[in-house]
Amino acid sequence: MKNFRMDRSVVTKSSFKDADDHTSFYNDKTPLERLEAACSIINQIFQVSANSKIDKTIIQSRKHAKSV
């Protein structure tokens, strides 16, 4: 796996009051708007688009899997 480094130019410091105002912003949104925001953040983190397909070769699922 590659070594990832945090881009420190994006991170900002804020006071507790500012951080509280940030969370109240999402409390005023509908559940659908919050879900869309979460999906957008996840897509940005993994650098994929909303229309890209999921790689299902990584995950395996069985109906009656044996306990390992």
Protein Blocks (a to p, Z undefined) as FASTA:
>chain_A
ZZddddfklpccddfklmmmmmmmmmmpcfklmmmmmmmmmmmmnopafkbccdfklpcc
dfblcdZZ
